[in-house]
Amino acid sequence: HRICAMSATPPAKRAKEGGAAGGKTVDPASKRQFWEHPTKLYRVSRMEIPGVTDIYCLLATWDEELFVATHTAIYLKAHGRVTLIAGHLSEIGFMDGERSEARFNGIFDLALMRDGGVFLTDNGNHSVRLVSPSGKVTTVVGDGQKGFSDGIGRTARFNGPHGIVVD
């Protein structure tokens, strides 16, 4: 598998842009937030995740499951239930581990693997992380330190990645 992570448009600007590539928009009448996708429109405001106030990104699967990421956690909405996969409701950090042991600092994009794992960009930790289908989080690229350096694994450095594509 090839992983590409990139630093590009800041999320505040991306949220205003919308368009064919996707983006967050606000319905002026209801003040509800929507996430535009080239083929679907998800009503984020109807998701009921206790304590979650800011959704950073979404990833839909062919099975109509929905991965939802906040600044510090990733959830799965499937069959009418929302489940915390990894991270914490509000605690920021940089830690690999099982499910709620893991800590993130700005999940900005998600990419689904064939095995059901999810690659994500951890913007504030300047890294690319992998969440296994069982919820185990491992850092794939980067070491939590800001920088720009080619390398393999933790020797590579990013400066706030927030886009990812898996081929």
N, C-alpha and C positions, 0 to 999 in steps of 0.2 A: 504494500500500500504506500502511496505517496501522500504526504501531508503538506499542505501549503497554508501558512498563516500570514496575515498581512496587517499592517497598520495603515489605515486609510481615513475615511471620514469619521470625525468624532460622533458619538451616539446622539448628542443633542441635535447636531445638524442633520444626521441621518434620519432622525425621527420626524423632522419637518419635511424632508424631501419626498418620501413615499415613492410612487412611481412603479414601473414595471418590475424593478428588481426587488421590490418590497420595502416596507417602511411603516412606521406608526403614524396614524392619523387620528384626529379627534372630530367626532360628530358635533357640529356647532349647536344643534338643537338639544341633544341630551347630555353633552359633555363627556360621553363615553369614548374610551380609547379603542381603536381597532388596529389590527395588524394586517397590512395589505400583503398579499402573496400573489404571484402572477396568475394562479388558477383558483385560489380560494380566499375568502375573507373570514377571519376568525374574530369572534366577539370576545375580546379579552375581558371586558368588564363583567361578563356572566360567569367567569370561572370562580369557584368558591374554594379558595385556599386560605384558611384562617391565618391572619397576621401578614399575609403577602400583599404589599401595596404597590410594588413596582416590578413589572415583568420586563426583562431586558431582551429576551429573544424566545422564539418558538421554533419547533421543528415537528412537522407532521410526517407520519409514516403512511404507507399504502394501506395499512390495517386500520387507519383512522385513529391511531394512538397519537397523542400530542405530548411532546417533551416541552416543558416550560422551564425557563431559567430566570432566576432573579440574580441580584448582585452576588449572593452568597450560597445559593442552593439550586439544585436541578430536581424537577418533579416530573412524574409521568401521569398523564390523564388518559385512562383507558377504561372502557366498560363502565363509564359513569363515576369512576373513583379517581381520586388524586392521591398519589403516593410520593413521599419524599424518597428520592433515589440516593442522593448524596449531598453533603453540605449541611449548613445550619440556617435556620430561619433568618438570623441577623448577624451572627458573629463572623467577622472578617479574619482571614488568616491564610497561611500557606502550609498545608499539611496533607500528605497522602494518607489514605486509610480506608477502612470499611465504612460505608454509608455515612452516618452522622458524625463519625470521627473526622472526616475530611473537611478542609476549610478552603474557601475560594475568596477572591477579591475582585469581582467584576467579570462574570460570565457573559461574554458579548456575542458568541456565535457557537452553533452546534452543527455537527456533521455525524450522520448515522453510519455505522459500520454494518456489514452484512450479518455479523453474529449478534447484533442487537446492542453492541457497545456504542458509546457516544464520545467522539472527540469534541473538545471544547477549547475555546481561547479564554484564558484567565488573564484578562487585561491588566489588572493592578499587580498581578504577580509575574507579568511579562513571560508567560509560559503557555504551552499547549499541554492539556491534560486528557487522560482517557478514563472514562467511567465504564467499567465492565457491566454486563447485564445483571450481575449480582450486586452492583453498587460499590465495587472496590475502585478507588481512585488512585491513579499513578501519574506522575509527571513524565511526559514523553520527551518534551523539548523545553529547555530553559531551567533555571535554578532559582527563580524568584527575583533575580537582580536585573535591573534595567540595563540595556546595552544593545549593541549591534555587532554580532559576531557569527560567522559561519561555524558550524561544528556539528557534532553528533551528540544527541541526547542533551545532557545537562551542560555541555560545553558551548552549545549555541546560545545566543542571547537575542532577545526581541525587545522592542520598545513599545509596549502597549498594544499587542496584537488584538484585533477584533474581527477578523474574518477567517474562515477556514473552509477548505474544500478537501474531500477525501476522494481519491481516484482508485 
